[in-house]
Amino acid sequence: MLHYRIKKSVLLGILISLTLSGERLAGQIQTNFQMPTKGICAHRGASVSHPENTLAAFKEAIRLGAHMIELDLALSKDDAIVVLHDSTLDRTTNGKGLVSDWSLKELKTLDAGSFKATRFKGERIPTFQEVLAIMPENIWLNVHLKGGTELAIAATKVIVEEQRLHQCFLACGTKAAEAAQKTDLRIKICNMEKQGNNLQYVRESINAGAEFIQLFGGMSVDPVLTKLARENNLIVNFCCTNDEATLKSLFESGVEFPLVDDLAKMLKIAVDDGIKLNQPIYRARNLPTQIATPISLLTKRIALEKGMATQGLAISDQHYFTSNAGSIVRYTKQWKFVEEKKIRLPGVNHIGAIDYHNGYLWAGFLNGPENGQYDAANDKAIVAKINAKTLEVSMSWDLTSKLNWIDPVCFDGRHLWIGDLSDLGIHRYRFDGEEIVHTGTLRYPKEMHFSQGIRIKNNNLYSIHTFGSMDGLFEFPLPAELNESPVTPTRAWRIPELFTHTEGFAFVPGNDLEIWHAQYRYVDKIKLKN
């Protein structure tokens, strides 16, 4: 194993000197941020309050500020990597029998949430890729393998493909670790062979060349163990506790990441002890290399005491506004509820993402599902100009002859920009008296699916996308002429989706690199790095 440690050191030195498009390493990304050095590990996610090993539990762990998340991997009958702790389905799903006897398609039909509470009914068993897709860049992922060498090889390949080598480590035994390292020497290992809370386990982990150790057993840890581990570059985890006194003792003894189930309670104790909550850092992924992917930081989350922000968000000098399917809500600049007004126009029932300009809100109206029923033959596209003081519609324009399923609207003082969900375009209109005239369409790559929010700033168009293979907030340079040729974005930021899919946004006034973002019963403030 000493030979392996030298080889790994040399390889990593070579890799650091290589770059791809200034952003990515081969199978890896450059990390211009620091990973947590001490904190709380969410055992199977926020598993006291949410169904363990589900996207709901992981999103809650991220939201609460966990520094590390532990998850369990297993292989399905058709060799898909799924996230589940037990070898059988009986305890946490409505299925029966071995996980390995079910195909992924069959596993995806199971309810993995109701065992915890009825409000989680319909939560599904996630795949490893689905879990990685929601993760920030700066949270440790403690990947516990519930299988042997085959699973180790498969999991390592996914981690490399998804560019998560900087944050994932495999918690596994010796044979699985060797198989993983043969697949990619850069993979991080937490030694779980003969796991214990003793000197022998620490020494064997050091000799194995592991990066992590997970002490197990007892209610305390001898500082001699943690000192020896850390002197040999081992990061120290401990499984497990939900006791306040034990948690404090573990930190005092040199444990860096205790695993806990009662995440909210344990994080509060850690914060009281001087440990800061983890502030999620995100990066857009799965994009062509010519698109720059700077990081984004979730800096503030406001819970809306009343009203919602399901569709869009707009900002005036005195108020914040949010749009929902059938209403617009007004808030103070402290996000205190002022009023909510239902707005209905003939033939349409759904308000999209909104914008504010010079005393008026601009909104697109479409005909969405009603009572669970949707009739495409009744598609309409109506744009409305709404008095921001009274929330009364001042004027409206029926654009159904050109557009049929609109959502976001933005007015930049000169042009009206309208996103059409059905044709993958953002349409530009100019005013001719009280009439509006179509003057071109900004087309974007079809992989981005439809736009959910639009803003114009500094001769760039910013559009937020979801449901496609290219998701995030994209920056487009506005060409002199708009034609049918797709425009490639220059930059993209990942926008976290901890409550609902990505919807409308608005730039913080006077700040080109900070936005407010609509998230159902919350609004998020996100800093966009250059």
N, C-alpha and C positions, 0 to 999 in steps of 0.2 A: 504493500500500500504506500510505502514511502516513495517508490518510483512513480506511482500515480499522482501523488501530491506535487512532485517536481514537474511532471508533464503538464498537469493542469495549470500550474503557475506560469509555465512558459507559454502555453496556448493562450491564456487570458491576456498575457502581456502583448502577444501578437495581435489579438483581437482589438484591444484598446487602441492600437495604432491604425486600425482600419475603419473607414466610415462608408456608409452608403447614402448618397443624397444628403449628407450632412446631418442626418437624423437617425439612421438605423445602422446597426451592425448586422452581420450575417446571423439570422435567427435571433436577433436581439435588438433592443433599442438603447440609445444612450440615455443614461439617467442623470439629468442635471438637477436632481433633488435627492434628499437623504431619506433612506428608509427608516422607520421607527427603530429606536435603540432600546426602548423599554415601554412596556404597556400591558394591555389586556388582550388575550386571545379568546375569541368567541368560539366556544366548543360547539361545532356543528351549526354555527351561526348563532343568532339570538334564540337559543333553543328553549328557554323557559317561557318566553312569551309567544314564540312562533314555532311552526312545525319544523323540526330539525332537518338540516340538509336540503332545504328548499330555497328557491329564489327569494321568497318572502322573508325567510330567516336571515339570509345573507344581506339583503337590502336593508333590513332593520339594523343589522350589525354595522354596516357602513354608515347609516344615518346616525347611529348613536355615537360613533367615533372610535370603534374598535381599531386596534393597531395590528392585529393578526386575526385571521379566520381559519379555523380548522374545518376540513371537510373530508369525507370518506368516498373513495372511488371503488367501483366494482365493474365487472364486465357482464354484459347481457349475453343471451344465447347467441346473438349474431355479432358479438364482439364490439358493441358500442360501449363507450365508457359512461356510466351513469353515476350519480351521486347518491349514495345510500350507505348507511352504516351496517345494517344487519345483512347476513347472508340470505335471510328469508324476507318475504314481503309482509308477513302477518302482523307485525307490531305497528308499523307506521303507514300502512296502506290498506285498501280494501281488497288487495290481492292475497293469494295463498301460494306457499311453496317457495322454492329457491329462485333467487334473482336470475341465476344462470340458466334457468329453464324457460325464461320469457324473452321474446325479441323486444327490441326497442319500441317498435310500433305497438306491441301489446302493453309494454310498461307505461307508455304515454297515455293509455286509456284509464289508468288507475288514479284514484283520489289519494294524494299524499298529504292532505291537510286536515281532513275532518277528525283524525285521531286526536288532534290538538284542540280544535274548536270549530264549531259550525261555520264561523265567519271565514275559515280557510278552506271551505269545501271547494273542490276543483283545482287545488294546488297540485301541480304535477311533479313527478320525479324529473329533475333536470339532468341534462347531459353535462359533462365536464366543460365542453365548449360554451354552452349556454351560461354556465356560472362565470367562466372567465370573461365573457362578453360584458357583464355588468360591473366588473371589478375596477376600482381606481388603480392607478399605477403604483401608489405608495402604501399599499397594505400587504403585509406578509401573508402568504397563502400556504398553510400547513396541510399538505396534501397526503392524507393517510391512505395507503394502499391496502385494500381488502382483497388481496390477491397476490400472485407470485410474479415470475419473470415476464410472462406475457403482458400482464397489466402494467408492469413497470416500463416496458419498452413502449407500449402504446401511449401511456401518460406522458412519457418524456417527449415523444414525437409531437404530441399536441402542444405541450408547453413551449417547445422550440418554434413550431409553426405559428403559434399565437403570440410570439415574442414576449413571453412572460418568465424568461430565465432569471431576470433580476429579482423576482419576488416570490417565485414558487420554490418549495423544497419538498422532496418526497420523504415521508415518514415510513420507513420500511426496514425489513431485515437485510442481512448480508447478501443473499443471492439476488434479491430484487435490486439492491443498490448496484451490484456489479453489472447486472443486465442494463440498468438505466445508464450507467457510466460508459458502457460499451456503445450505447446508442448515441450519447452525446456527453463528452467529458465535462461539459460545463454545468451539468445538472447538480443542484445542491441536494445534500442528503442529511436527513435527521436519522441517526442510527436508532433503530428500535429492536436490535438484536439483544436478547437477554436484558430487556429494559428493567431498570431498577432505580433505587435511590442510594447508590453505594459507590465506593471508590473503583471497584472493578469495572462497573459499567462506564464510568467516566473515562478510565484509562483505555478501554477497548474502543470507545468512540473516537478518542484522540488518535489511536493507532490506525483506525479505519479511515482516517482522513475526512470525517464528516464535518459539516459546517454547523449543524444543530445537534442538540441533545435534548431529550425530553425525560426528565427525572419523573419517576412514578413510584407512589407508595409513601405512606406515612403522612404526618401532619406538619412536618418541618423539614428543613434541609440544612445540612452542615455546611457552613461557609467555606470550609476547606474544599469541598467538591466544586462549588461554583468558582472559586478562585483558580483552581487548577484548570477547569474547563475554559475559563475566559483567557487565561494565560496562553492557552493553545488555540485561541481564535474560535472557540465553540460558543455559539449563542445558546443560552440556557432557557428552556421551557420547563414547565412543571404541570403535570396532570394529576389531579384537578382539584379545585376548591370553589366553594360558594360562601365561605365563612370570612367575615371581616378581619378577625384577629389573625387567622391563618394567612390571608392575603398580605397583610402588612408584614408579617413575619417572613414570608417568602421574598418580598422585595428587599427587606433588611438583610436577608441571607445571600443576596446576590442573584436571585432568579430574575430573569429579564421579562419573560412572558408567561405568566400563569394562565392555564386554560380554565375557563369558567363557563357555566351554563346561565347563571343569573347575570346577564351582561349589564343591564342598566344599573343594578345595585353595585356591582363590582367596579364599573367605570366611575361611579360617583365617589367611591372610596379612593380610587386611584387619583382622581382629580383633587380630592381633599388632601392627598399626600403629595401634591405638586406635579403630577403627570398630566400633560396637556392632552386633550382629545385629539385623535388623528383627524387632520383636515384633508379631505379627499382631493387628490390630484388626478386629472383625467387627460387622456390623449386620444385623438381620433385614430382609428385603426382601419385596416383593410382598404387602404386607399392607394391610388397610383402614386408612384414615387415622386412625380413632379408636383404633387400637392403637399405643401408644408403642413406639418402637424404640431404646432406649438401646444403647450399644456394649458389646461384650464383648471381653476381652483374654485371649489365651492366654499365661499367665504361667509355666507349668512343664510339662514333659513328662517322665514317668518311663518308662523302658523296663523291662518286666517280664522279669527274667532267667529266670523259670520260671513256668508257668501262664499264663492268659489272662484277659481281661476282655471277653468278647464279648456278654454280656447285661446284667448289672447290677453295681451297686456299693453296698456298705453299710459303715457305720463304727460301731465300738463304742469304748469308752474305751481298749481295749488293742490292737485289731486293725482292719485293713482286710479286707474280704471282697469277692470278685468271684464272679459266677455265669456259668457257661457252659452250653451245651445240656444236658450231663449231669452237671455237677459244680459244687461250690463250693470256692473256694480261699481259704485264710487267709494273710494277710501281716502282718508287723509294722508298726508305725507309721512305719518307714523303707522300706516297700514291699519288704521281704525275704521271700522265700517261706518259709512254714512247713509247709503241707500242702495237699493236694488230695484231696477225697473225692467219689467218684461216689455219686449219690443217684438211686434209681429207685423209683417207685411203680407199682403195678399199673395198666396201661392207659395210662400216659403216659410220655413219653420226653424231654421238653424242659422245662428250667427257664427262667423268664423273669427280669425285673428284680427284685431283692430289696430288702428293707429290714431294718433292725435296730431293735429296741426292747426295752429292759429284759431283756437276757440271751438274747433269741431272735431268730433270723432268720425272716422271713416270705417265702414264695416261692410263685409260681403255677406249676403244672405243666400242660402241655398235650400233646397228641399231635401231634408234628410229623413231618416226613418221616423215613423210616427206609430207609437204603440207596438213597436217591434216589426212594423211592416214598412217596406221601402218599394216605391214604384218609380223606376227609372224613366218612365214615360212622362212623369211630371217634373223632370229636372228643370230648374230655373237658375238664373244667375242675376242677382240684383245687388247693386252697390248703393249704399245709403250714406248721406251726409247728416250727422246727428249733432245737434246743439249740445255742447259739453256741459252747459249750465243746467238745461232743462231735461236733457236726455230725450228730447223730442226729435223725430225725423224731420229735417228741413227739406231735403230733396232726395230723390232716388232715380236710378237709371237701370232699366232692364236690358241686360246684355246677353240674353239667352240666344239671340241669333248667332252670336260669335262664341260664347262660352256657355258651359252647361253645368259645371260642378265646381264652383269657386270656394275658396276659403280665405286665405290671407289677403289683406288690402293694406296698401301703404300710399300716402300722399306726401310728396317731397316739396310741395309748394309750386311745382311746375307740372309734374307728371303724376298720374295715378297708376300704381302698379298693382296688378291683380294676379294671384296664383290660381291656376286651374288644375284641379286634382285629376282631371280626366285626360289631359294631353301633355303633361310634363312640361309646362311652360309658364313663364311669368310674363304677362301681357302688359304692355305700356300704352297708356291713353293720354292724350292731351285735351285740354278744354278749348272748345270753340263756342264762345258765349256760354250758354247753359247746356250745350250738347258736349259729349265726349267722343273723341275720334281715336280709333286704334292706330298706333304708329309703329308697332313692331312687337316682337316676342323674343325674350331671352330664353333660349333652350339650354337645358343642362343635361348631363349624362343620365341616361335612363336608369342607371343603377341607383340614382338618388331618390327614385320614386317621386312623391309629390311634396311641394313646399307647404310648411305649416306656419310660417311667419316670415315677413319681409321687412327690411329697412334699407334706406339709401343713406350713405354717409361717405363724404370725401370722394365722390365719383366712383364709389364701389357699391355693389348691391350685396346685401347679406341675407341669406336665406337659410332657414332651419328645416332639416329633413329628418324623417323617421320612416320606418317600415321597409326601407330598402337595404341593399348591401353596402351602401355608402351613406352613413348617417352622421349628423352633427350640424354645427353652424358653419356655413361655407361663405367665403368671401370671393365675389366675382368682380373683376375689373369691368366697368361698363364700356362696351365697344362703341365706336362712333356710330355704327349702323347695326341695328338689330335685324338679323335674318334667321333662317331656319337652321343654321349651323350651330351645334351644341357648343357652349362656352365652358371651358375647363376652369374650375375654381383654382385660386392660387393658394389659399390657406383653408384649413378646417380645424375646428375645435370640437372636442367631445363635450356634449351637454348631458349631465347625469339625469337619469330617469328613475328616481327612487320611489315614485308614487304613481306616475302614469307616463304614457309615451310623450315624447317631446312636442311641445306646442309653442304658442306665441311668445315673443320676447320684446324687450325695448331697451335701448341703450340708456344707461344712467346719464342724466343730463350733464354735459360738460366733460364726459369721459368716454373716449373712443374704445376703451378696452375693459368695460365693465357693463354687464347687462343684468336686468331683472328677468326672470323666467317663470312662466306660469306652470304650476304643478298641483292642480286640483285644489286641495285645501291648504296648500302652501305656496309661497313664492320664494324662489331661490335667487340669491345674488351671486353672480359668477364672475370671477376675474379672468380675462383672456390675456394670456401672455403673448408677446410678439414672437 
